Amino acid sequence: MLYKKTPLHEAALYNRSNAVQWLLSKGADLESRDDDGWTPLIVAAANGHTQVVTMLLEKGADVTASDNAGKTALDYAYGDTATILRVHSGNVFISLLN
């Protein structure tokens, strides 16, 4: 492990969904943390990897987990990845136009 990154961190970083699926099937720790306190979910979200984010959430990754700076995956996410995290966390705001 480099800098306390697990194979799941690396698979999430490089958007290797097949590797993520395999690692999860072997019991990889969803909440493992690197030196910065990043979980695999934070890594995937920060890099915009929507499929990996979805896979991790479906396996029960903690959407509220924060890193050493107190930031969550949603703080780093953008685009569709941010939307997926908001929907999963129930943090969805709907505005109705009259």
C-alpha positions, 0 to 999 in steps of 0.5 A, a space after each residue: 500500500 502506498 500512502 495507506 491507499 488500499 487496492 479499493 482506493 486505487 480501483 476507485 481512483 482509476 475508475 476500474 469498476 470491474 476491480 471495484 466489484 471484485 474487491 467488494 465481493 472479496 470483502 474489501 473495507 468500504 470505510 478504509 482511509 488513506 493518509 488524508 482520511 479519504 475513503 474509496 467513496 470520497 476518491 471516486 466522488 472527487 474524480 467524477 466516477 459515477 459508476 464506482 460511486 454508485 457501486 460503493 453506495 449500493 454496498 453501503 458506503 457511508 455518504 456522511 464519512 468525512 476526511 481529515 479536513 472535515 469534508 465529505 464525498 459530496 463536498 468534492 463531488 461535481 456533476 452527476 456524481 454530486 447528484 447521485 450522492 445528494 439523492 442517496 443521502 436524501 439531500 435533494 432540493 426540488 423547486 417548483 415553478 408556478 
